[in-house]
Amino acid sequence: MIKLSTAINQLLNNPKASHMLALGKLQNDWVNIVGQHISESTTPSKIVDGRLYIICKNPTWKTELQYQKKELLSKINQSIKIKDIILI
């Protein structure tokens, strides 16, 4: 049997688990990060290779957020560090 502290350290050092924890944090704070209006029309979906995939409610939102991508990336990076946003 391993110590709880060892198990937690292994979990936190696992890249896949750290992405899942980061995504969970982002999903919990989404409305505070992007604002009520954007949060109602988008959902952070997954993080792969430092890229955050965001599901947009419709093509209009996807287009609008393309124009705001730099600002959105800056806001998100205040919470978790990602290198790019992929809008889907």
Backbone as XML, in Angstrom:
<?xml version="1.0"?>
<chain id="A" units="angstrom">
  <residue number="1" name="MET">
    <atom name="N" x="0.857" y="-1.179" z="0.000"/>
    <atom name="CA" x="0.000" y="0.000" z="0.000"/>
    <atom name="C" x="0.900" y="1.238" z="0.000"/>
  </residue>
  <residue number="2" name="ILE">
    <atom name="N" x="0.505" y="2.267" z="-0.791"/>
    <atom name="CA" x="1.304" y="3.489" z="-0.845"/>
    <atom name="C" x="0.668" y="4.576" z="0.014"/>
  </residue>
  <residue number="3" name="LYS">
    <atom name="N" x="1.490" y="5.521" z="0.399"/>
    <atom name="CA" x="1.001" y="6.640" z="1.203"/>
    <atom name="C" x="0.080" y="7.520" z="0.363"/>
  </residue>
  <residue number="4" name="LEU">
    <atom name="N" x="-0.854" y="8.153" z="1.028"/>
    <atom name="CA" x="-1.758" y="9.073" z="0.352"/>
    <atom name="C" x="-0.974" y="10.208" z="-0.292"/>
  </residue>
  <residue number="5" name="SER">
    <atom name="N" x="0.011" y="10.742" z="0.395"/>
    <atom name="CA" x="0.808" y="11.844" z="-0.153"/>
    <atom name="C" x="1.538" y="11.419" z="-1.424"/>
  </residue>
  <residue number="6" name="THR">
    <atom name="N" x="2.001" y="10.183" z="-1.467"/>
    <atom name="CA" x="2.671" y="9.665" z="-2.663"/>
    <atom name="C" x="1.680" y="9.559" z="-3.816"/>
  </residue>
  <residue number="7" name="ALA">
    <atom name="N" x="0.506" y="9.058" z="-3.537"/>
    <atom name="CA" x="-0.524" y="8.927" z="-4.570"/>
    <atom name="C" x="-0.927" y="10.291" z="-5.118"/>
  </residue>
  <residue number="8" name="ILE">
    <atom name="N" x="-1.071" y="11.268" z="-4.242"/>
    <atom name="CA" x="-1.440" y="12.620" z="-4.677"/>
    <atom name="C" x="-0.332" y="13.215" z="-5.536"/>
  </residue>
  <residue number="9" name="ASN">
    <atom name="N" x="0.916" y="13.055" z="-5.125"/>
    <atom name="CA" x="2.041" y="13.561" z="-5.916"/>
    <atom name="C" x="2.088" y="12.910" z="-7.290"/>
  </residue>
  <residue number="10" name="GLN">
    <atom name="N" x="1.844" y="11.614" z="-7.352"/>
    <atom name="CA" x="1.827" y="10.921" z="-8.641"/>
    <atom name="C" x="0.709" y="11.460" z="-9.525"/>
  </residue>
  <residue number="11" name="LEU">
    <atom name="N" x="-0.435" y="11.711" z="-8.933"/>
    <atom name="CA" x="-1.560" y="12.263" z="-9.678"/>
    <atom name="C" x="-1.239" y="13.652" z="-10.209"/>
  </residue>
  <residue number="12" name="LEU">
    <atom name="N" x="-0.692" y="14.504" z="-9.366"/>
    <atom name="CA" x="-0.392" y="15.873" z="-9.768"/>
    <atom name="C" x="0.734" y="15.948" z="-10.789"/>
  </residue>
  <residue number="13" name="ASN">
    <atom name="N" x="1.625" y="14.977" z="-10.788"/>
    <atom name="CA" x="2.730" y="14.964" z="-11.742"/>
    <atom name="C" x="2.377" y="14.269" z="-13.053"/>
  </residue>
  <residue number="14" name="ASN">
    <atom name="N" x="1.201" y="13.684" z="-13.119"/>
    <atom name="CA" x="0.733" y="13.039" z="-14.340"/>
    <atom name="C" x="0.202" y="14.123" z="-15.279"/>
  </residue>
  <residue number="15" name="PRO">
    <atom name="N" x="0.812" y="14.296" z="-16.474"/>
    <atom name="CA" x="0.379" y="15.368" z="-17.382"/>
    <atom name="C" x="-1.109" y="15.309" z="-17.738"/>
  </residue>
  <residue number="16" name="LYS">
    <atom name="N" x="-1.632" y="14.119" z="-17.956"/>
    <atom name="CA" x="-3.047" y="13.998" z="-18.313"/>
    <atom name="C" x="-3.930" y="14.452" z="-17.154"/>
  </residue>
  <residue number="17" name="ALA">
    <atom name="N" x="-3.572" y="14.054" z="-15.948"/>
    <atom name="CA" x="-4.355" y="14.451" z="-14.777"/>
    <atom name="C" x="-4.268" y="15.951" z="-14.552"/>
  </residue>
  <residue number="18" name="SER">
    <atom name="N" x="-3.093" y="16.536" z="-14.768"/>
    <atom name="CA" x="-2.961" y="17.977" z="-14.558"/>
    <atom name="C" x="-3.804" y="18.752" z="-15.565"/>
  </residue>
  <residue number="19" name="HIS">
    <atom name="N" x="-3.924" y="18.239" z="-16.802"/>
    <atom name="CA" x="-4.800" y="18.879" z="-17.791"/>
    <atom name="C" x="-6.259" y="18.790" z="-17.353"/>
  </residue>
  <residue number="20" name="MET">
    <atom name="N" x="-6.630" y="17.645" z="-16.793"/>
    <atom name="CA" x="-8.010" y="17.472" z="-16.335"/>
    <atom name="C" x="-8.314" y="18.402" z="-15.161"/>
  </residue>
  <residue number="21" name="LEU">
    <atom name="N" x="-7.361" y="18.537" z="-14.245"/>
    <atom name="CA" x="-7.544" y="19.448" z="-13.111"/>
    <atom name="C" x="-7.637" y="20.892" z="-13.589"/>
  </residue>
  <residue number="22" name="ALA">
    <atom name="N" x="-6.784" y="21.263" z="-14.547"/>
    <atom name="CA" x="-6.808" y="22.622" z="-15.091"/>
    <atom name="C" x="-8.137" y="22.893" z="-15.789"/>
  </residue>
  <residue number="23" name="LEU">
    <atom name="N" x="-8.625" y="21.920" z="-16.548"/>
    <atom name="CA" x="-9.905" y="22.085" z="-17.234"/>
    <atom name="C" x="-11.042" y="22.223" z="-16.229"/>
  </residue>
  <residue number="24" name="GLY">
    <atom name="N" x="-11.025" y="21.425" z="-15.181"/>
    <atom name="CA" x="-12.056" y="21.527" z="-14.143"/>
    <atom name="C" x="-12.056" y="22.888" z="-13.482"/>
  </residue>
  <residue number="25" name="LYS">
    <atom name="N" x="-10.864" y="23.405" z="-13.191"/>
    <atom name="CA" x="-10.749" y="24.741" z="-12.601"/>
    <atom name="C" x="-11.313" y="25.784" z="-13.559"/>
  </residue>
  <residue number="26" name="LEU">
    <atom name="N" x="-10.959" y="25.655" z="-14.823"/>
    <atom name="CA" x="-11.429" y="26.601" z="-15.830"/>
    <atom name="C" x="-12.950" y="26.543" z="-15.971"/>
  </residue>
  <residue number="27" name="GLN">
    <atom name="N" x="-13.512" y="25.346" z="-16.008"/>
    <atom name="CA" x="-14.961" y="25.206" z="-16.133"/>
    <atom name="C" x="-15.678" y="25.808" z="-14.932"/>
  </residue>
  <residue number="28" name="ASN">
    <atom name="N" x="-15.128" y="25.625" z="-13.741"/>
    <atom name="CA" x="-15.744" y="26.193" z="-12.539"/>
    <atom name="C" x="-15.705" y="27.711" z="-12.528"/>
  </residue>
  <residue number="29" name="ASP">
    <atom name="N" x="-14.633" y="28.286" z="-13.063"/>
    <atom name="CA" x="-14.448" y="29.739" z="-13.039"/>
    <atom name="C" x="-14.846" y="30.421" z="-14.343"/>
  </residue>
  <residue number="30" name="TRP">
    <atom name="N" x="-15.400" y="29.679" z="-15.298"/>
    <atom name="CA" x="-15.632" y="30.170" z="-16.652"/>
    <atom name="C" x="-16.392" y="31.497" z="-16.685"/>
  </residue>
  <residue number="31" name="VAL">
    <atom name="N" x="-17.484" y="31.599" z="-15.958"/>
    <atom name="CA" x="-18.284" y="32.829" z="-15.980"/>
    <atom name="C" x="-17.469" y="34.015" z="-15.456"/>
  </residue>
  <residue number="32" name="ASN">
    <atom name="N" x="-16.622" y="33.797" z="-14.463"/>
    <atom name="CA" x="-15.797" y="34.877" z="-13.921"/>
    <atom name="C" x="-14.668" y="35.262" z="-14.869"/>
  </residue>
  <residue number="33" name="ILE">
    <atom name="N" x="-14.200" y="34.319" z="-15.654"/>
    <atom name="CA" x="-13.089" y="34.573" z="-16.569"/>
    <atom name="C" x="-13.561" y="35.311" z="-17.816"/>
  </residue>
  <residue number="34" name="VAL">
    <atom name="N" x="-14.620" y="34.827" z="-18.443"/>
    <atom name="CA" x="-15.046" y="35.390" z="-19.730"/>
    <atom name="C" x="-16.277" y="36.287" z="-19.638"/>
  </residue>
  <residue number="35" name="GLY">
    <atom name="N" x="-16.952" y="36.282" z="-18.507"/>
    <atom name="CA" x="-18.156" y="37.090" z="-18.359"/>
    <atom name="C" x="-19.416" y="36.291" z="-18.643"/>
  </residue>
  <residue number="36" name="GLN">
    <atom name="N" x="-20.519" y="36.788" z="-18.126"/>
    <atom name="CA" x="-21.806" y="36.100" z="-18.225"/>
    <atom name="C" x="-22.235" y="35.872" z="-19.677"/>
  </residue>
  <residue number="37" name="HIS">
    <atom name="N" x="-22.126" y="36.908" z="-20.488"/>
    <atom name="CA" x="-22.618" y="36.852" z="-21.869"/>
    <atom name="C" x="-21.908" y="35.759" z="-22.679"/>
  </residue>
  <residue number="38" name="ILE">
    <atom name="N" x="-20.587" y="35.746" z="-22.630"/>
    <atom name="CA" x="-19.826" y="34.744" z="-23.382"/>
    <atom name="C" x="-19.999" y="33.356" z="-22.770"/>
  </residue>
  <residue number="39" name="SER">
    <atom name="N" x="-20.040" y="33.277" z="-21.446"/>
    <atom name="CA" x="-20.137" y="31.965" z="-20.791"/>
    <atom name="C" x="-21.448" y="31.249" z="-21.114"/>
  </residue>
  <residue number="40" name="GLU">
    <atom name="N" x="-22.490" y="32.006" z="-21.392"/>
    <atom name="CA" x="-23.781" y="31.391" z="-21.736"/>
    <atom name="C" x="-23.763" y="30.757" z="-23.124"/>
  </residue>
  <residue number="41" name="SER">
    <atom name="N" x="-22.793" y="31.146" z="-23.957"/>
    <atom name="CA" x="-22.758" y="30.664" z="-25.339"/>
    <atom name="C" x="-21.536" y="29.822" z="-25.665"/>
  </residue>
  <residue number="42" name="THR">
    <atom name="N" x="-20.717" y="29.528" z="-24.662"/>
    <atom name="CA" x="-19.503" y="28.749" z="-24.886"/>
    <atom name="C" x="-19.267" y="27.773" z="-23.740"/>
  </residue>
  <residue number="43" name="THR">
    <atom name="N" x="-18.486" y="26.735" z="-24.040"/>
    <atom name="CA" x="-18.106" y="25.759" z="-23.020"/>
    <atom name="C" x="-16.665" y="25.327" z="-23.260"/>
  </residue>
  <residue number="44" name="PRO">
    <atom name="N" x="-15.798" y="25.467" z="-22.251"/>
    <atom name="CA" x="-14.449" y="24.912" z="-22.403"/>
    <atom name="C" x="-14.545" y="23.387" z="-22.408"/>
  </residue>
  <residue number="45" name="SER">
    <atom name="N" x="-14.018" y="22.763" z="-23.444"/>
    <atom name="CA" x="-14.241" y="21.341" z="-23.664"/>
    <atom name="C" x="-13.073" y="20.450" z="-23.252"/>
  </residue>
  <residue number="46" name="LYS">
    <atom name="N" x="-11.874" y="20.794" z="-23.715"/>
    <atom name="CA" x="-10.710" y="19.959" z="-23.409"/>
    <atom name="C" x="-9.441" y="20.770" z="-23.607"/>
  </residue>
  <residue number="47" name="ILE">
    <atom name="N" x="-8.353" y="20.262" z="-23.039"/>
    <atom name="CA" x="-7.032" y="20.847" z="-23.233"/>
    <atom name="C" x="-6.147" y="19.751" z="-23.804"/>
  </residue>
  <residue number="48" name="VAL">
    <atom name="N" x="-5.584" y="20.015" z="-24.977"/>
    <atom name="CA" x="-4.699" y="19.061" z="-25.638"/>
    <atom name="C" x="-3.459" y="19.811" z="-26.107"/>
  </residue>
  <residue number="49" name="ASP">
    <atom name="N" x="-2.303" y="19.357" z="-25.685"/>
    <atom name="CA" x="-1.029" y="19.973" z="-26.079"/>
    <atom name="C" x="-1.013" y="21.476" z="-25.849"/>
  </residue>
  <residue number="50" name="GLY">
    <atom name="N" x="-1.562" y="21.902" z="-24.719"/>
    <atom name="CA" x="-1.548" y="23.320" z="-24.377"/>
    <atom name="C" x="-2.579" y="24.158" z="-25.109"/>
  </residue>
  <residue number="51" name="ARG">
    <atom name="N" x="-3.454" y="23.514" z="-25.839"/>
    <atom name="CA" x="-4.507" y="24.221" z="-26.577"/>
    <atom name="C" x="-5.859" y="23.947" z="-25.916"/>
  </residue>
  <residue number="52" name="LEU">
    <atom name="N" x="-6.584" y="25.025" z="-25.667"/>
    <atom name="CA" x="-7.916" y="24.912" z="-25.074"/>
    <atom name="C" x="-8.949" y="24.889" z="-26.187"/>
  </residue>
  <residue number="53" name="TYR">
    <atom name="N" x="-9.776" y="23.868" z="-26.192"/>
    <atom name="CA" x="-10.858" y="23.754" z="-27.167"/>
    <atom name="C" x="-12.129" y="24.293" z="-26.526"/>
  </residue>
  <residue number="54" name="ILE">
    <atom name="N" x="-12.747" y="25.244" z="-27.206"/>
    <atom name="CA" x="-13.966" y="25.875" z="-26.704"/>
    <atom name="C" x="-15.100" y="25.593" z="-27.684"/>
  </residue>
  <residue number="55" name="ILE">
    <atom name="N" x="-16.174" y="25.020" z="-27.179"/>
    <atom name="CA" x="-17.359" y="24.761" z="-27.998"/>
    <atom name="C" x="-18.214" y="26.023" z="-28.001"/>
  </residue>
  <residue number="56" name="CYS">
    <atom name="N" x="-18.529" y="26.495" z="-29.197"/>
    <atom name="CA" x="-19.370" y="27.685" z="-29.353"/>
    <atom name="C" x="-20.791" y="27.252" z="-29.698"/>
  </residue>
  <residue number="57" name="LYS">
    <atom name="N" x="-21.747" y="27.998" z="-29.177"/>
    <atom name="CA" x="-23.166" y="27.681" z="-29.340"/>
    <atom name="C" x="-23.579" y="27.651" z="-30.815"/>
  </residue>
  <residue number="58" name="ASN">
    <atom name="N" x="-23.005" y="28.535" z="-31.613"/>
    <atom name="CA" x="-23.349" y="28.608" z="-33.029"/>
    <atom name="C" x="-22.215" y="29.288" z="-33.801"/>
  </residue>
  <residue number="59" name="PRO">
    <atom name="N" x="-22.271" y="29.259" z="-35.132"/>
    <atom name="CA" x="-21.202" y="29.855" z="-35.940"/>
    <atom name="C" x="-21.015" y="31.361" z="-35.712"/>
  </residue>
  <residue number="60" name="THR">
    <atom name="N" x="-22.077" y="32.047" z="-35.354"/>
    <atom name="CA" x="-21.972" y="33.483" z="-35.092"/>
    <atom name="C" x="-21.060" y="33.737" z="-33.898"/>
  </residue>
  <residue number="61" name="TRP">
    <atom name="N" x="-21.229" y="32.955" z="-32.845"/>
    <atom name="CA" x="-20.365" y="33.097" z="-31.673"/>
    <atom name="C" x="-18.932" y="32.728" z="-32.005"/>
  </residue>
  <residue number="62" name="LYS">
    <atom name="N" x="-18.754" y="31.705" z="-32.802"/>
    <atom name="CA" x="-17.402" y="31.304" z="-33.193"/>
    <atom name="C" x="-16.700" y="32.448" z="-33.925"/>
  </residue>
  <residue number="63" name="THR">
    <atom name="N" x="-17.403" y="33.082" z="-34.844"/>
    <atom name="CA" x="-16.839" y="34.213" z="-35.589"/>
    <atom name="C" x="-16.537" y="35.379" z="-34.662"/>
  </residue>
  <residue number="64" name="GLU">
    <atom name="N" x="-17.463" y="35.704" z="-33.786"/>
    <atom name="CA" x="-17.267" y="36.814" z="-32.848"/>
    <atom name="C" x="-16.046" y="36.577" z="-31.965"/>
  </residue>
  <residue number="65" name="LEU">
    <atom name="N" x="-15.904" y="35.360" z="-31.473"/>
    <atom name="CA" x="-14.785" y="35.063" z="-30.580"/>
    <atom name="C" x="-13.453" y="34.995" z="-31.321"/>
  </residue>
  <residue number="66" name="GLN">
    <atom name="N" x="-13.489" y="34.729" z="-32.623"/>
    <atom name="CA" x="-12.250" y="34.798" z="-33.411"/>
    <atom name="C" x="-11.673" y="36.214" z="-33.338"/>
  </residue>
  <residue number="67" name="TYR">
    <atom name="N" x="-12.550" y="37.214" z="-33.380"/>
    <atom name="CA" x="-12.108" y="38.609" z="-33.292"/>
    <atom name="C" x="-11.593" y="38.946" z="-31.891"/>
  </residue>
  <residue number="68" name="GLN">
    <atom name="N" x="-12.097" y="38.263" z="-30.888"/>
    <atom name="CA" x="-11.713" y="38.528" z="-29.499"/>
    <atom name="C" x="-10.682" y="37.526" z="-28.969"/>
  </residue>
  <residue number="69" name="LYS">
    <atom name="N" x="-10.126" y="36.717" z="-29.839"/>
    <atom name="CA" x="-9.275" y="35.605" z="-29.423"/>
    <atom name="C" x="-8.083" y="36.050" z="-28.566"/>
  </residue>
  <residue number="70" name="LYS">
    <atom name="N" x="-7.407" y="37.110" z="-28.958"/>
    <atom name="CA" x="-6.234" y="37.573" z="-28.213"/>
    <atom name="C" x="-6.619" y="38.004" z="-26.795"/>
  </residue>
  <residue number="71" name="GLU">
    <atom name="N" x="-7.703" y="38.760" z="-26.680"/>
    <atom name="CA" x="-8.186" y="39.209" z="-25.367"/>
    <atom name="C" x="-8.659" y="38.019" z="-24.525"/>
  </residue>
  <residue number="72" name="LEU">
    <atom name="N" x="-9.357" y="37.097" z="-25.155"/>
    <atom name="CA" x="-9.852" y="35.902" z="-24.471"/>
    <atom name="C" x="-8.687" y="35.051" z="-23.952"/>
  </residue>
  <residue number="73" name="LEU">
    <atom name="N" x="-7.669" y="34.878" z="-24.777"/>
    <atom name="CA" x="-6.488" y="34.116" z="-24.374"/>
    <atom name="C" x="-5.806" y="34.766" z="-23.173"/>
  </residue>
  <residue number="74" name="SER">
    <atom name="N" x="-5.727" y="36.078" z="-23.188"/>
    <atom name="CA" x="-5.120" y="36.811" z="-22.074"/>
    <atom name="C" x="-5.901" y="36.590" z="-20.778"/>
  </residue>
  <residue number="75" name="LYS">
    <atom name="N" x="-7.221" y="36.654" z="-20.848"/>
    <atom name="CA" x="-8.063" y="36.437" z="-19.665"/>
    <atom name="C" x="-7.912" y="35.012" z="-19.129"/>
  </residue>
  <residue number="76" name="ILE">
    <atom name="N" x="-7.915" y="34.046" z="-20.027"/>
    <atom name="CA" x="-7.803" y="32.641" z="-19.622"/>
    <atom name="C" x="-6.441" y="32.374" z="-18.990"/>
  </residue>
  <residue number="77" name="ASN">
    <atom name="N" x="-5.392" y="32.974" z="-19.548"/>
    <atom name="CA" x="-4.039" y="32.757" z="-19.028"/>
    <atom name="C" x="-3.834" y="33.344" z="-17.640"/>
  </residue>
  <residue number="78" name="GLN">
    <atom name="N" x="-4.732" y="34.174" z="-17.181"/>
    <atom name="CA" x="-4.667" y="34.654" z="-15.806"/>
    <atom name="C" x="-5.105" y="33.557" z="-14.834"/>
  </residue>
  <residue number="79" name="SER">
    <atom name="N" x="-5.861" y="32.589" z="-15.342"/>
    <atom name="CA" x="-6.338" y="31.476" z="-14.516"/>
    <atom name="C" x="-5.472" y="30.230" z="-14.704"/>
  </residue>
  <residue number="80" name="ILE">
    <atom name="N" x="-5.311" y="29.810" z="-15.953"/>
    <atom name="CA" x="-4.438" y="28.674" z="-16.282"/>
    <atom name="C" x="-3.615" y="29.059" z="-17.501"/>
  </residue>
  <residue number="81" name="LYS">
    <atom name="N" x="-2.486" y="28.422" z="-17.669"/>
    <atom name="CA" x="-1.605" y="28.741" z="-18.793"/>
    <atom name="C" x="-1.894" y="27.818" z="-19.971"/>
  </residue>
  <residue number="82" name="ILE">
    <atom name="N" x="-2.285" y="28.443" z="-21.090"/>
    <atom name="CA" x="-2.474" y="27.721" z="-22.346"/>
    <atom name="C" x="-1.775" y="28.514" z="-23.442"/>
  </residue>
  <residue number="83" name="LYS">
    <atom name="N" x="-1.473" y="27.855" z="-24.559"/>
    <atom name="CA" x="-0.771" y="28.565" z="-25.621"/>
    <atom name="C" x="-1.678" y="28.974" z="-26.776"/>
  </residue>
  <residue number="84" name="ASP">
    <atom name="N" x="-2.855" y="28.379" z="-26.867"/>
    <atom name="CA" x="-3.752" y="28.730" z="-27.969"/>
    <atom name="C" x="-5.183" y="28.327" z="-27.626"/>
  </residue>
  <residue number="85" name="ILE">
    <atom name="N" x="-6.103" y="28.905" z="-28.368"/>
    <atom name="CA" x="-7.526" y="28.586" z="-28.237"/>
    <atom name="C" x="-8.002" y="28.064" z="-29.584"/>
  </residue>
  <residue number="86" name="ILE">
    <atom name="N" x="-8.719" y="26.965" z="-29.560"/>
    <atom name="CA" x="-9.341" y="26.409" z="-30.754"/>
    <atom name="C" x="-10.848" y="26.512" z="-30.555"/>
  </residue>
  <residue number="87" name="LEU">
    <atom name="N" x="-11.501" y="27.251" z="-31.429"/>
    <atom name="CA" x="-12.956" y="27.440" z="-31.332"/>
    <atom name="C" x="-13.647" y="26.431" z="-32.234"/>
  </residue>
  <residue number="88" name="ILE">
    <atom name="N" x="-14.591" y="25.690" z="-31.649"/>
    <atom name="CA" x="-15.320" y="24.676" z="-32.423"/>
    <atom name="C" x="-16.812" y="24.860" z="-32.243"/>
  </residue>
</chain>
